[in-house]
Amino acid sequence: LDAAAVGEPQPANEHVFYDLGTAKAVAAQIADRLATADPGHADQYRSRAKEFGSKADAIRRSEQAIGTAHPGVAVVATEPVAHYLLHAADLTDKTPKGFTDAIEQDTDPAPVDIAAMLDLITGRQVAALVFNDQTGTGATNQVREAADRTGIPVVAVTETLPEGTDYLTWQAGLTDRLAAALRAAR
């Protein structure tokens, strides 16, 4: 499903599963297709999609509450996995473009980009580090170690659904961890 087709801005990256509006649209579209294929259970499919949408809306309100409590606060990320969460929370992602581009291309960031990232952290110019736990590299681990030493909260994110959880619980937990990290950064 194209995010633009459901009224959302064009995706900035492939991690569109962090965009709750897109997830709701996909759930509704699946429910509609199932209802067409199995009309006898159409109401149940649509009811479940509506329930999913209501729960996603509650998480979205929590994301927006982060922005209200911490307007424009700056963070950095080892990669743009949580781009949509940061956008929904109205946070400023100060990650140097060269750092992000290198990580996205599965290459090591240039020393100047690593230094810029470290300067943001050690200079306490950011409130949190968003760290992809599933793809640590020498450069990203160096950034995480700097955040730990400096006392900058680290918010662990993942690209895949953790075992034993469902999508909405996963997204709510990420939102809660981000909010807690920003409260701790005060």
CORFEN-V549943 format. One record per helix or strand of 2 or more residues. SS is the DSSP state (H for helix, E for strand). FROM is the first residue (numbers start at 0). TO is the last residue. If there is no record, write none. Layout:
ss->[SS;SS]
from->[FROM;FROM]
to->[TO;TO]
//
This chain:
ss->[H;H;H;H;E;H;E;H;H;E;H;E;H]
from->[2;15;19;38;73;79;91;96;110;127;137;152;166]
to->[5;17;36;68;76;87;92;103;121;131;149;156;184]
//
